[in-house]
Amino acid sequence: MNIAIALVAAMLTGVGLVLQQHAAEQAPKAYFLRLRLITELLHQRRWLAGIAIMAVGQILSAWTLGHLELSVAEPLLAMELIFALIVAVPMTGERLQKSELLGAVLLCGGVAALSIARSVNTEALRFGSAVYWPAAAAIGGIALCLVRAGWRRTGQQRATLTGTAAGLILGIADALTRRTVEIVASHSLLAALTSWPAYCLAAASLLGLWLMESAFNSAPLHASLPAIAAAEPVTGIMLGVVVFGDVIRISPGMIALQATGILALVTGVILVARAPVLSNLRPRRPILIRPDHSTQPLAPPDREGVAAPAVSAPHRLIATARSAVIHRRAGRRKPSAGDLS
């Protein structure tokens, strides 16, 4: 039952991410890392639907993290990338290629290999002790450096760097979710609401969401989602070892398994990052009416990211018919003396 819930959580999260990116990329690029990006997206129904669907998926993910071993839960939740690929197919009209699906499977397999190599420690003295949480602050510092590097770049590089930072912050949120669920299970909901992990969880979740939407705004989905899907579980695994005392089983076989997992993780990210299904997940370009009453595709956004206004379908039909009449009359017009000269 818990495994089925984890798969449903991954599916809902993948669907929500695709809907969010499809809406976020339409926002002006000048809104990158600005709160105005969120206020702009709040007016788009598709983004709101994506947020609602992902929120349900995150609630189910929290249940999964609290009721399944992390070595099982994290690979299942990482399957959100596979579901995102499946959902992106009808939205882009692209066929899903074997390399993309193989990359997603390798990424999930890499997460599974890294998770299997450790076991959860049940020593209560170490279980989520605040002494070890500065490790999360160190990861947050790395995320800050990635955001600053992404700020200086544009396009896919900005999306990848910012998406990696978002994945790191969301990984911290996963660890905080684990600690919050433990407090609720061992004490009560009121105890969780009066403890610091719950409020840090809310802050990390909002920050991760903001960075993720900024990454989605910068470039097509293939530039950011693989980085998010890889960075989040890896951060969760690292914090599980450092903060919660999860034990890494060291042996020649386990070391080989971990090395294979890292290789599969990196290879999967690269293969999925090249997926045309995700790279073509962008809004269709509307039609713009020119002064001569003919039509042409809408020009790309300017430097501020503001696109030309869209024209409704009835106006496009009227403009096309009017253009045809003008060209027909021009063809019937007799040549004048000026034209002959």
SVG drawing of the C-alpha trace seen along z (x, -y; Angstrom):
<svg xmlns="http://www.w3.org/2000/svg" viewBox="-14 -57 50 64">
<polyline fill="none" stroke="black" stroke-width="0.4" points="0.0,0.0 2.8,-2.5 4.6,-1.7 1.4,-2.4 1.1,-5.8 4.7,-6.6 4.0,-5.9 0.9,-8.1 2.9,-10.8 5.6,-10.7 3.0,-10.8 1.2,-13.8 4.4,-15.6 5.6,-15.0 2.3,-16.2 2.4,-19.3 5.9,-20.2 5.1,-20.0 2.1,-22.2 4.1,-24.7 6.9,-24.9 4.6,-25.3 3.1,-28.4 6.3,-29.8 8.2,-29.9 5.6,-32.3 6.4,-34.9 8.8,-37.7 12.5,-36.7 13.1,-39.9 11.2,-38.4 13.9,-35.9 14.5,-35.6 11.9,-38.3 8.8,-37.9 6.9,-39.5 7.3,-36.1 5.1,-34.4 2.5,-37.2 2.4,-36.9 2.0,-33.1 -0.8,-33.4 -3.0,-34.8 -2.5,-31.7 -4.9,-28.8 -2.5,-26.2 0.2,-27.2 -2.4,-27.1 -3.6,-23.7 0.1,-22.5 0.6,-23.8 -2.5,-22.1 -1.6,-18.8 2.0,-19.0 0.8,-19.9 -1.3,-16.7 1.8,-14.8 4.0,-16.4 1.5,-15.5 1.6,-11.9 5.4,-12.1 5.5,-13.2 3.4,-10.2 5.9,-8.0 8.9,-9.4 7.4,-8.8 6.2,-5.2 8.8,-3.7 12.5,-3.2 14.4,-5.9 16.2,-3.3 12.8,-2.4 11.0,-5.8 13.6,-8.0 13.9,-5.9 10.1,-5.7 9.7,-9.4 12.5,-10.1 10.2,-8.5 8.5,-11.9 10.9,-12.4 9.5,-9.5 5.9,-10.6 6.9,-14.2 8.2,-12.7 5.0,-10.8 2.9,-13.8 5.0,-16.0 4.4,-13.8 0.8,-14.9 1.6,-18.5 4.5,-18.7 3.5,-16.3 6.9,-14.7 7.5,-11.0 9.2,-9.6 12.6,-8.2 14.4,-5.3 17.3,-7.4 15.1,-9.7 13.3,-6.9 16.6,-5.1 18.0,-8.3 15.0,-8.5 15.4,-4.9 19.1,-5.3 18.5,-8.3 16.0,-6.4 18.4,-3.4 21.2,-5.7 19.1,-7.0 18.2,-3.5 21.8,-2.3 22.9,-5.2 19.9,-4.5 20.5,-0.7 24.0,-1.3 22.8,-2.7 20.6,-1.6 18.6,-3.7 20.1,-4.0 17.6,-3.7 19.7,-5.3 17.4,-7.8 20.2,-10.1 21.3,-10.7 17.8,-10.8 17.5,-14.2 19.7,-15.9 20.0,-19.7 23.8,-19.3 24.2,-18.0 21.8,-20.4 24.6,-22.8 25.3,-20.4 22.0,-21.6 23.3,-25.2 26.4,-24.2 24.3,-22.7 22.3,-26.0 25.5,-27.9 26.3,-25.8 22.8,-26.5 23.4,-30.2 26.7,-30.0 24.8,-28.2 22.1,-30.9 24.7,-33.6 26.4,-31.8 23.1,-31.3 22.3,-35.0 25.3,-35.9 24.2,-33.5 21.2,-33.1 19.2,-30.4 19.9,-26.8 23.0,-27.4 20.9,-29.7 18.1,-27.1 20.5,-24.2 22.3,-26.1 19.2,-27.5 17.4,-24.1 20.3,-22.4 20.1,-25.0 16.3,-24.4 17.0,-20.6 19.4,-21.2 16.9,-23.3 14.1,-20.8 16.4,-18.0 16.8,-20.0 13.0,-20.3 12.8,-16.5 15.0,-16.0 13.0,-18.5 9.8,-16.7 11.3,-13.5 12.0,-15.1 8.6,-16.8 6.8,-13.5 8.9,-11.8 7.9,-14.5 4.2,-14.0 4.5,-10.3 6.4,-10.3 4.6,-13.2 1.7,-15.1 0.8,-17.6 0.8,-20.3 4.4,-19.4 5.4,-19.7 3.8,-23.1 5.7,-24.4 9.1,-23.0 11.6,-24.6 11.7,-21.9 8.1,-22.6 8.8,-26.3 12.1,-25.6 10.3,-23.2 7.8,-25.9 10.6,-28.3 12.7,-25.8 9.7,-24.6 8.8,-28.2 12.4,-29.0 12.7,-25.8 9.5,-26.6 10.7,-30.1 14.0,-28.9 12.3,-26.1 9.8,-28.5 12.7,-30.8 14.6,-27.9 11.4,-26.9 11.1,-30.6 14.7,-30.6 14.6,-27.8 12.6,-24.7 12.0,-21.9 14.9,-19.7 17.4,-22.2 16.2,-22.2 14.1,-19.2 16.9,-16.6 19.0,-18.7 16.2,-19.1 15.4,-15.4 19.0,-14.4 20.0,-17.0 16.9,-16.6 17.3,-12.9 21.1,-13.1 20.8,-15.9 18.2,-13.8 20.6,-10.9 23.5,-13.1 21.5,-14.6 20.1,-11.2 23.7,-10.1 25.0,-13.2 21.9,-14.4 19.9,-11.2 22.8,-8.8 21.9,-6.5 24.8,-4.1 26.7,-3.6 27.6,0.0 31.2,0.1 32.4,3.2 33.9,3.7 30.5,4.6 28.8,1.6 31.5,-0.8 31.1,0.6 27.3,0.2 27.7,-3.5 30.1,-4.3 27.7,-2.6 24.8,-4.7 26.7,-7.9 27.6,-7.1 24.0,-6.1 22.7,-9.3 25.0,-11.6 24.3,-9.6 20.6,-9.7 20.6,-13.5 22.6,-14.0 20.3,-11.8 17.1,-13.3 18.6,-16.8 18.8,-16.2 15.2,-15.1 13.4,-16.8 10.1,-16.1 11.1,-18.4 13.0,-20.9 9.9,-21.5 7.6,-22.0 7.0,-25.6 4.0,-27.8 2.9,-28.1 3.7,-31.4 0.6,-33.5 -0.2,-35.3 0.5,-39.0 -1.3,-41.2 0.9,-43.4 0.0,-46.8 -0.6,-45.3 -3.3,-43.0 -1.2,-39.9 -0.2,-37.6 3.0,-36.3 4.1,-34.5 4.5,-36.6 8.0,-38.0 10.1,-36.6 10.1,-38.5 12.3,-41.6 15.2,-42.0 12.7,-42.7 10.9,-39.5 7.7,-41.2 6.0,-39.5 3.8,-41.2 0.1,-40.9 -1.8,-37.9 -4.6,-38.2 -7.9,-36.3 -8.9,-33.7 -11.9,-35.6 -9.6,-38.6 -7.0,-36.4 -9.7,-35.0 -11.0,-38.5 -7.4,-39.7 -6.7,-36.7 -9.9,-37.1 -9.2,-40.9 -5.6,-40.2 -6.9,-37.7 -9.3,-40.3 -6.6,-43.0 -4.3,-40.7 -7.1,-39.6 -7.9,-43.2 -4.3,-44.0 -4.0,-41.2 -7.0,-42.5 -5.8,-46.2 -4.6,-47.3 -1.1,-48.5 -0.7,-52.3 1.7,-54.4 3.9,-54.7 4.1,-51.0 5.0,-50.5 7.8,-53.0"/>
</svg>
